[in-house]
């Protein structure tokens, strides 16, 4: 009796295993969405230049770019309604660049290494309050700070083994291709990160990335760096 029950169960489990092993044919649009996510990571991995990766893979639509900057940037409750697009997008991209560079530094800053990785003149950059007016002057200061920070980052990459190791691990994680799952990827609606998309607009959520069709190509509208494998 036990054998009679056991045998059909084995057949059923084998059928499930075979089905899971079969490759799923994703729509061309999904494959293109994965391609643009991997392209962003490939470009970022080369020299951790966020601006370059952003311009190559993110939406080109001015309204969406502005909405992304407002949704993802840190503006401290400042009224941005009358601030020009270039300033808002510039602040967002500069802030994102800071995050990219800080990511491998934080885990290497424990103990006695903290004063080396984040010396006082670097820590002061992160203590400056966001101005209630003139975000244009804030962007100028932010870019000046970034130039100093990047020089410090590059020096650590050459002289500090802990930081160099974490940078290498981050780049390695970025180079790992994102692959489609074993089920057909479907579009979503009701994008909730700011007012980038209308509520009924479709988008794909590809791991750390939100992707839309824009004209004849797929474009990014969001990424989350700290979820990247590294």
ChimeraX commands (.cxc) that place a marker at each C-alpha (Angstrom):
marker #1 position 0.00,0.00,0.00 radius 0.5
marker #1 position 2.80,2.36,0.89 radius 0.5
marker #1 position 4.55,1.72,-2.43 radius 0.5
marker #1 position 1.36,2.48,-4.35 radius 0.5
marker #1 position 1.09,5.87,-2.65 radius 0.5
marker #1 position 4.79,6.65,-2.81 radius 0.5
marker #1 position 5.16,6.01,-6.54 radius 0.5
marker #1 position 2.60,8.58,-7.81 radius 0.5
marker #1 position 4.02,11.15,-5.37 radius 0.5
marker #1 position 7.48,10.63,-6.87 radius 0.5
marker #1 position 6.06,11.07,-10.38 radius 0.5
marker #1 position 4.35,14.32,-9.32 radius 0.5
marker #1 position 7.51,15.72,-7.73 radius 0.5
marker #1 position 9.53,14.81,-10.81 radius 0.5
marker #1 position 7.03,16.64,-13.04 radius 0.5
marker #1 position 7.28,19.75,-10.86 radius 0.5
marker #1 position 11.08,19.63,-10.90 radius 0.5
marker #1 position 11.11,19.30,-14.70 radius 0.5
marker #1 position 8.68,22.19,-15.06 radius 0.5
marker #1 position 10.81,24.42,-12.84 radius 0.5
marker #1 position 13.87,23.49,-14.84 radius 0.5
marker #1 position 12.37,24.64,-18.10 radius 0.5
marker #1 position 13.50,28.06,-19.30 radius 0.5
marker #1 position 10.84,30.76,-19.36 radius 0.5
marker #1 position 10.55,32.87,-22.49 radius 0.5
marker #1 position 10.38,36.49,-21.39 radius 0.5
marker #1 position 8.80,39.17,-23.63 radius 0.5
marker #1 position 11.39,41.22,-25.57 radius 0.5
marker #1 position 10.45,44.29,-23.52 radius 0.5
marker #1 position 11.37,42.49,-20.29 radius 0.5
marker #1 position 14.73,41.42,-21.70 radius 0.5
marker #1 position 15.38,45.02,-22.71 radius 0.5
marker #1 position 14.46,46.17,-19.19 radius 0.5
marker #1 position 17.04,43.79,-17.76 radius 0.5
marker #1 position 19.58,44.96,-20.30 radius 0.5
marker #1 position 19.27,48.62,-19.30 radius 0.5
marker #1 position 19.59,47.72,-15.59 radius 0.5
marker #1 position 22.76,45.79,-16.31 radius 0.5
marker #1 position 24.06,48.63,-18.46 radius 0.5
marker #1 position 23.61,51.06,-15.56 radius 0.5
marker #1 position 25.57,48.74,-13.27 radius 0.5
marker #1 position 28.27,48.13,-15.88 radius 0.5
marker #1 position 28.86,51.84,-16.36 radius 0.5
marker #1 position 28.77,52.55,-12.64 radius 0.5
marker #1 position 31.26,49.76,-11.96 radius 0.5
marker #1 position 33.89,51.29,-14.26 radius 0.5
marker #1 position 34.72,54.29,-12.08 radius 0.5
marker #1 position 31.67,54.81,-9.83 radius 0.5
marker #1 position 30.57,57.81,-11.92 radius 0.5
marker #1 position 26.85,58.16,-11.19 radius 0.5
marker #1 position 26.28,61.06,-13.59 radius 0.5
marker #1 position 27.57,59.05,-16.54 radius 0.5
marker #1 position 25.47,55.99,-15.69 radius 0.5
marker #1 position 22.41,58.16,-15.05 radius 0.5
marker #1 position 22.61,60.02,-18.35 radius 0.5
marker #1 position 23.09,56.80,-20.33 radius 0.5
marker #1 position 20.21,54.83,-18.83 radius 0.5
marker #1 position 17.64,57.04,-17.06 radius 0.5
marker #1 position 14.59,58.72,-18.54 radius 0.5
marker #1 position 15.21,61.66,-20.84 radius 0.5
marker #1 position 11.81,63.23,-20.18 radius 0.5
marker #1 position 12.37,66.61,-18.39 radius 0.5
marker #1 position 9.22,66.32,-16.24 radius 0.5
marker #1 position 10.07,62.81,-15.09 radius 0.5
marker #1 position 13.68,63.78,-14.35 radius 0.5
marker #1 position 12.46,66.68,-12.22 radius 0.5
marker #1 position 9.99,64.41,-10.41 radius 0.5
marker #1 position 12.73,61.84,-9.76 radius 0.5
marker #1 position 14.99,64.53,-8.31 radius 0.5
marker #1 position 12.24,65.75,-5.97 radius 0.5
marker #1 position 11.25,62.22,-4.93 radius 0.5
marker #1 position 14.77,60.91,-4.36 radius 0.5
marker #1 position 16.74,64.02,-3.41 radius 0.5
marker #1 position 17.16,65.45,0.07 radius 0.5
marker #1 position 15.70,68.95,0.16 radius 0.5
marker #1 position 14.80,69.19,3.83 radius 0.5
marker #1 position 11.26,70.41,3.33 radius 0.5
marker #1 position 12.35,73.39,1.20 radius 0.5
marker #1 position 9.71,74.61,-1.25 radius 0.5
marker #1 position 11.07,73.49,-4.61 radius 0.5
marker #1 position 8.10,74.58,-6.71 radius 0.5
marker #1 position 9.94,77.61,-8.10 radius 0.5
marker #1 position 13.39,76.02,-8.37 radius 0.5
marker #1 position 14.56,75.31,-11.93 radius 0.5
marker #1 position 14.96,71.77,-13.24 radius 0.5
marker #1 position 18.73,71.94,-13.71 radius 0.5
marker #1 position 19.31,72.88,-10.07 radius 0.5
marker #1 position 17.04,70.16,-8.67 radius 0.5
marker #1 position 18.44,67.45,-10.93 radius 0.5
marker #1 position 21.99,68.64,-10.27 radius 0.5
marker #1 position 21.48,68.41,-6.51 radius 0.5
marker #1 position 19.95,64.94,-6.80 radius 0.5
marker #1 position 22.77,63.62,-8.97 radius 0.5
marker #1 position 25.45,65.12,-6.74 radius 0.5
marker #1 position 23.83,63.68,-3.61 radius 0.5
marker #1 position 23.56,60.28,-5.33 radius 0.5
marker #1 position 27.24,60.48,-6.25 radius 0.5
marker #1 position 28.11,61.05,-2.61 radius 0.5
marker #1 position 26.11,57.94,-1.66 radius 0.5
marker #1 position 27.89,55.83,-4.27 radius 0.5
marker #1 position 31.30,56.87,-2.97 radius 0.5
marker #1 position 30.38,56.62,0.71 radius 0.5
marker #1 position 28.97,53.09,0.29 radius 0.5
marker #1 position 32.33,51.26,0.33 radius 0.5
marker #1 position 33.85,53.65,2.88 radius 0.5
marker #1 position 31.43,53.12,5.76 radius 0.5
marker #1 position 32.16,49.41,6.33 radius 0.5
marker #1 position 35.89,50.20,6.23 radius 0.5
marker #1 position 35.70,52.97,8.84 radius 0.5
marker #1 position 35.54,50.95,12.04 radius 0.5
marker #1 position 37.81,51.49,15.03 radius 0.5
marker #1 position 41.05,53.37,14.48 radius 0.5
marker #1 position 40.35,53.58,10.75 radius 0.5
marker #1 position 37.45,56.02,11.21 radius 0.5
marker #1 position 39.67,59.09,11.57 radius 0.5
marker #1 position 41.47,58.09,8.38 radius 0.5
marker #1 position 38.38,57.35,6.31 radius 0.5
marker #1 position 36.30,60.26,7.62 radius 0.5
marker #1 position 38.69,62.95,8.89 radius 0.5
marker #1 position 37.22,66.16,10.39 radius 0.5
marker #1 position 37.24,68.20,7.17 radius 0.5
marker #1 position 35.25,65.44,5.45 radius 0.5
marker #1 position 32.76,65.04,8.30 radius 0.5
marker #1 position 32.12,68.79,8.21 radius 0.5
marker #1 position 30.67,68.41,4.72 radius 0.5
marker #1 position 27.82,66.30,6.08 radius 0.5
marker #1 position 27.02,68.73,8.90 radius 0.5
marker #1 position 26.26,71.73,6.70 radius 0.5
marker #1 position 22.58,72.66,6.97 radius 0.5
marker #1 position 20.47,72.79,3.84 radius 0.5
marker #1 position 19.73,76.47,3.06 radius 0.5
marker #1 position 16.11,77.57,3.14 radius 0.5
marker #1 position 16.75,79.76,0.12 radius 0.5
marker #1 position 19.05,79.78,-2.91 radius 0.5
marker #1 position 19.38,76.12,-3.78 radius 0.5
marker #1 position 21.54,77.27,-6.68 radius 0.5
marker #1 position 24.29,78.35,-4.26 radius 0.5
marker #1 position 23.82,75.11,-2.35 radius 0.5
marker #1 position 24.46,73.15,-5.55 radius 0.5
marker #1 position 27.67,75.12,-6.14 radius 0.5
marker #1 position 28.85,74.29,-2.61 radius 0.5
marker #1 position 27.78,70.67,-3.00 radius 0.5
marker #1 position 29.82,70.28,-6.18 radius 0.5
marker #1 position 32.85,71.87,-4.54 radius 0.5
marker #1 position 32.51,69.46,-1.62 radius 0.5
marker #1 position 32.17,66.53,-4.01 radius 0.5
marker #1 position 35.42,67.45,-5.77 radius 0.5
marker #1 position 37.25,67.43,-2.42 radius 0.5
marker #1 position 35.52,64.22,-1.36 radius 0.5
marker #1 position 36.33,62.46,-4.62 radius 0.5
marker #1 position 40.01,63.36,-4.27 radius 0.5
marker #1 position 39.95,61.96,-0.73 radius 0.5
marker #1 position 38.17,58.81,-1.96 radius 0.5
marker #1 position 40.70,58.25,-4.74 radius 0.5
marker #1 position 43.59,58.67,-2.30 radius 0.5
marker #1 position 42.05,56.12,0.09 radius 0.5
marker #1 position 41.56,53.71,-2.79 radius 0.5
marker #1 position 45.32,53.80,-3.34 radius 0.5
marker #1 position 46.56,53.92,0.26 radius 0.5
marker #1 position 43.99,52.19,2.50 radius 0.5
marker #1 position 43.64,48.44,2.02 radius 0.5
marker #1 position 40.29,48.17,3.81 radius 0.5
marker #1 position 38.70,50.82,1.59 radius 0.5
marker #1 position 40.33,49.38,-1.53 radius 0.5
marker #1 position 38.91,45.93,-0.71 radius 0.5
marker #1 position 35.39,47.30,-0.24 radius 0.5
marker #1 position 35.58,49.27,-3.47 radius 0.5
marker #1 position 36.64,46.14,-5.29 radius 0.5
marker #1 position 33.77,44.17,-3.74 radius 0.5
marker #1 position 31.25,46.86,-4.68 radius 0.5
marker #1 position 32.44,46.92,-8.28 radius 0.5
marker #1 position 32.36,43.13,-8.40 radius 0.5
marker #1 position 28.76,43.15,-7.21 radius 0.5
marker #1 position 27.84,45.75,-9.81 radius 0.5
marker #1 position 29.37,43.61,-12.55 radius 0.5
marker #1 position 27.26,40.59,-11.65 radius 0.5
marker #1 position 24.49,40.48,-14.26 radius 0.5
marker #1 position 20.88,40.61,-13.15 radius 0.5
marker #1 position 19.02,37.70,-14.73 radius 0.5
marker #1 position 15.27,37.20,-15.26 radius 0.5
marker #1 position 13.43,34.84,-12.86 radius 0.5
marker #1 position 11.80,31.52,-13.77 radius 0.5
marker #1 position 8.43,33.19,-14.31 radius 0.5
marker #1 position 7.26,35.78,-16.81 radius 0.5
marker #1 position 7.85,39.28,-15.47 radius 0.5
marker #1 position 4.70,41.40,-15.50 radius 0.5
marker #1 position 4.23,45.16,-15.47 radius 0.5
marker #1 position 3.05,46.97,-12.36 radius 0.5
marker #1 position 1.04,50.14,-11.83 radius 0.5
marker #1 position 0.55,52.66,-8.99 radius 0.5
marker #1 position 4.20,53.70,-8.81 radius 0.5
marker #1 position 4.56,55.17,-5.33 radius 0.5
marker #1 position 7.91,56.99,-5.26 radius 0.5
marker #1 position 6.87,60.58,-5.85 radius 0.5
marker #1 position 4.94,61.88,-8.82 radius 0.5
marker #1 position 7.14,60.37,-11.50 radius 0.5
marker #1 position 4.34,58.35,-13.13 radius 0.5
marker #1 position 0.55,58.60,-13.32 radius 0.5
marker #1 position -1.15,56.02,-11.13 radius 0.5
marker #1 position -2.22,53.87,-14.10 radius 0.5
marker #1 position 1.12,54.04,-15.92 radius 0.5
marker #1 position 2.90,50.70,-16.27 radius 0.5
marker #1 position 6.45,50.00,-15.15 radius 0.5
marker #1 position 8.67,47.03,-14.34 radius 0.5
marker #1 position 10.30,46.41,-10.98 radius 0.5
marker #1 position 13.60,44.69,-11.76 radius 0.5
marker #1 position 15.29,44.01,-8.44 radius 0.5
marker #1 position 16.66,47.35,-7.30 radius 0.5
marker #1 position 15.43,49.18,-10.39 radius 0.5
marker #1 position 12.18,50.66,-11.68 radius 0.5
marker #1 position 12.00,50.69,-15.48 radius 0.5
marker #1 position 9.57,52.22,-17.99 radius 0.5
marker #1 position 9.10,52.19,-21.75 radius 0.5
marker #1 position 9.95,55.60,-23.15 radius 0.5
marker #1 position 9.39,55.87,-26.87 radius 0.5
marker #1 position 11.13,52.91,-28.44 radius 0.5
marker #1 position 13.43,52.03,-25.53 radius 0.5
marker #1 position 13.46,51.09,-21.87 radius 0.5
marker #1 position 14.62,53.68,-19.34 radius 0.5
marker #1 position 15.28,53.70,-15.60 radius 0.5
marker #1 position 13.37,55.89,-13.17 radius 0.5
marker #1 position 14.81,54.59,-9.89 radius 0.5
marker #1 position 17.62,52.55,-8.36 radius 0.5
marker #1 position 18.54,51.50,-4.82 radius 0.5
marker #1 position 22.30,51.20,-4.38 radius 0.5
marker #1 position 22.46,49.63,-0.94 radius 0.5
marker #1 position 20.55,46.53,-2.06 radius 0.5
marker #1 position 23.15,45.69,-4.70 radius 0.5
marker #1 position 25.00,42.42,-4.02 radius 0.5
marker #1 position 28.42,43.20,-2.51 radius 0.5
marker link #1:1,2 radius 0.2
marker link #1:2,3 radius 0.2
marker link #1:3,4 radius 0.2
marker link #1:4,5 radius 0.2
marker link #1:5,6 radius 0.2
marker link #1:6,7 radius 0.2
marker link #1:7,8 radius 0.2
marker link #1:8,9 radius 0.2
marker link #1:9,10 radius 0.2
marker link #1:10,11 radius 0.2
marker link #1:11,12 radius 0.2
marker link #1:12,13 radius 0.2
marker link #1:13,14 radius 0.2
marker link #1:14,15 radius 0.2
marker link #1:15,16 radius 0.2
marker link #1:16,17 radius 0.2
marker link #1:17,18 radius 0.2
marker link #1:18,19 radius 0.2
marker link #1:19,20 radius 0.2
marker link #1:20,21 radius 0.2
marker link #1:21,22 radius 0.2
marker link #1:22,23 radius 0.2
marker link #1:23,24 radius 0.2
marker link #1:24,25 radius 0.2
marker link #1:25,26 radius 0.2
marker link #1:26,27 radius 0.2
marker link #1:27,28 radius 0.2
marker link #1:28,29 radius 0.2
marker link #1:29,30 radius 0.2
marker link #1:30,31 radius 0.2
marker link #1:31,32 radius 0.2
marker link #1:32,33 radius 0.2
marker link #1:33,34 radius 0.2
marker link #1:34,35 radius 0.2
marker link #1:35,36 radius 0.2
marker link #1:36,37 radius 0.2
marker link #1:37,38 radius 0.2
marker link #1:38,39 radius 0.2
marker link #1:39,40 radius 0.2
marker link #1:40,41 radius 0.2
marker link #1:41,42 radius 0.2
marker link #1:42,43 radius 0.2
marker link #1:43,44 radius 0.2
marker link #1:44,45 radius 0.2
marker link #1:45,46 radius 0.2
marker link #1:46,47 radius 0.2
marker link #1:47,48 radius 0.2
marker link #1:48,49 radius 0.2
marker link #1:49,50 radius 0.2
marker link #1:50,51 radius 0.2
marker link #1:51,52 radius 0.2
marker link #1:52,53 radius 0.2
marker link #1:53,54 radius 0.2
marker link #1:54,55 radius 0.2
marker link #1:55,56 radius 0.2
marker link #1:56,57 radius 0.2
marker link #1:57,58 radius 0.2
marker link #1:58,59 radius 0.2
marker link #1:59,60 radius 0.2
marker link #1:60,61 radius 0.2
marker link #1:61,62 radius 0.2
marker link #1:62,63 radius 0.2
marker link #1:63,64 radius 0.2
marker link #1:64,65 radius 0.2
marker link #1:65,66 radius 0.2
marker link #1:66,67 radius 0.2
marker link #1:67,68 radius 0.2
marker link #1:68,69 radius 0.2
marker link #1:69,70 radius 0.2
marker link #1:70,71 radius 0.2
marker link #1:71,72 radius 0.2
marker link #1:72,73 radius 0.2
marker link #1:73,74 radius 0.2
marker link #1:74,75 radius 0.2
marker link #1:75,76 radius 0.2
marker link #1:76,77 radius 0.2
marker link #1:77,78 radius 0.2
marker link #1:78,79 radius 0.2
marker link #1:79,80 radius 0.2
marker link #1:80,81 radius 0.2
marker link #1:81,82 radius 0.2
marker link #1:82,83 radius 0.2
marker link #1:83,84 radius 0.2
marker link #1:84,85 radius 0.2
marker link #1:85,86 radius 0.2
marker link #1:86,87 radius 0.2
marker link #1:87,88 radius 0.2
marker link #1:88,89 radius 0.2
marker link #1:89,90 radius 0.2
marker link #1:90,91 radius 0.2
marker link #1:91,92 radius 0.2
marker link #1:92,93 radius 0.2
marker link #1:93,94 radius 0.2
marker link #1:94,95 radius 0.2
marker link #1:95,96 radius 0.2
marker link #1:96,97 radius 0.2
marker link #1:97,98 radius 0.2
marker link #1:98,99 radius 0.2
marker link #1:99,100 radius 0.2
marker link #1:100,101 radius 0.2
marker link #1:101,102 radius 0.2
marker link #1:102,103 radius 0.2
marker link #1:103,104 radius 0.2
marker link #1:104,105 radius 0.2
marker link #1:105,106 radius 0.2
marker link #1:106,107 radius 0.2
marker link #1:107,108 radius 0.2
marker link #1:108,109 radius 0.2
marker link #1:109,110 radius 0.2
marker link #1:110,111 radius 0.2
marker link #1:111,112 radius 0.2
marker link #1:112,113 radius 0.2
marker link #1:113,114 radius 0.2
marker link #1:114,115 radius 0.2
marker link #1:115,116 radius 0.2
marker link #1:116,117 radius 0.2
marker link #1:117,118 radius 0.2
marker link #1:118,119 radius 0.2
marker link #1:119,120 radius 0.2
marker link #1:120,121 radius 0.2
marker link #1:121,122 radius 0.2
marker link #1:122,123 radius 0.2
marker link #1:123,124 radius 0.2
marker link #1:124,125 radius 0.2
marker link #1:125,126 radius 0.2
marker link #1:126,127 radius 0.2
marker link #1:127,128 radius 0.2
marker link #1:128,129 radius 0.2
marker link #1:129,130 radius 0.2
marker link #1:130,131 radius 0.2
marker link #1:131,132 radius 0.2
marker link #1:132,133 radius 0.2
marker link #1:133,134 radius 0.2
marker link #1:134,135 radius 0.2
marker link #1:135,136 radius 0.2
marker link #1:136,137 radius 0.2
marker link #1:137,138 radius 0.2
marker link #1:138,139 radius 0.2
marker link #1:139,140 radius 0.2
marker link #1:140,141 radius 0.2
marker link #1:141,142 radius 0.2
marker link #1:142,143 radius 0.2
marker link #1:143,144 radius 0.2
marker link #1:144,145 radius 0.2
marker link #1:145,146 radius 0.2
marker link #1:146,147 radius 0.2
marker link #1:147,148 radius 0.2
marker link #1:148,149 radius 0.2
marker link #1:149,150 radius 0.2
marker link #1:150,151 radius 0.2
marker link #1:151,152 radius 0.2
marker link #1:152,153 radius 0.2
marker link #1:153,154 radius 0.2
marker link #1:154,155 radius 0.2
marker link #1:155,156 radius 0.2
marker link #1:156,157 radius 0.2
marker link #1:157,158 radius 0.2
marker link #1:158,159 radius 0.2
marker link #1:159,160 radius 0.2
marker link #1:160,161 radius 0.2
marker link #1:161,162 radius 0.2
marker link #1:162,163 radius 0.2
marker link #1:163,164 radius 0.2
marker link #1:164,165 radius 0.2
marker link #1:165,166 radius 0.2
marker link #1:166,167 radius 0.2
marker link #1:167,168 radius 0.2
marker link #1:168,169 radius 0.2
marker link #1:169,170 radius 0.2
marker link #1:170,171 radius 0.2
marker link #1:171,172 radius 0.2
marker link #1:172,173 radius 0.2
marker link #1:173,174 radius 0.2
marker link #1:174,175 radius 0.2
marker link #1:175,176 radius 0.2
marker link #1:176,177 radius 0.2
marker link #1:177,178 radius 0.2
marker link #1:178,179 radius 0.2
marker link #1:179,180 radius 0.2
marker link #1:180,181 radius 0.2
marker link #1:181,182 radius 0.2
marker link #1:182,183 radius 0.2
marker link #1:183,184 radius 0.2
marker link #1:184,185 radius 0.2
marker link #1:185,186 radius 0.2
marker link #1:186,187 radius 0.2
marker link #1:187,188 radius 0.2
marker link #1:188,189 radius 0.2
marker link #1:189,190 radius 0.2
marker link #1:190,191 radius 0.2
marker link #1:191,192 radius 0.2
marker link #1:192,193 radius 0.2
marker link #1:193,194 radius 0.2
marker link #1:194,195 radius 0.2
marker link #1:195,196 radius 0.2
marker link #1:196,197 radius 0.2
marker link #1:197,198 radius 0.2
marker link #1:198,199 radius 0.2
marker link #1:199,200 radius 0.2
marker link #1:200,201 radius 0.2
marker link #1:201,202 radius 0.2
marker link #1:202,203 radius 0.2
marker link #1:203,204 radius 0.2
marker link #1:204,205 radius 0.2
marker link #1:205,206 radius 0.2
marker link #1:206,207 radius 0.2
marker link #1:207,208 radius 0.2
marker link #1:208,209 radius 0.2
marker link #1:209,210 radius 0.2
marker link #1:210,211 radius 0.2
marker link #1:211,212 radius 0.2
marker link #1:212,213 radius 0.2
marker link #1:213,214 radius 0.2
marker link #1:214,215 radius 0.2
marker link #1:215,216 radius 0.2
marker link #1:216,217 radius 0.2
marker link #1:217,218 radius 0.2
marker link #1:218,219 radius 0.2
marker link #1:219,220 radius 0.2
marker link #1:220,221 radius 0.2
marker link #1:221,222 radius 0.2
marker link #1:222,223 radius 0.2
marker link #1:223,224 radius 0.2
marker link #1:224,225 radius 0.2
marker link #1:225,226 radius 0.2
marker link #1:226,227 radius 0.2
marker link #1:227,228 radius 0.2
marker link #1:228,229 radius 0.2
marker link #1:229,230 radius 0.2
view
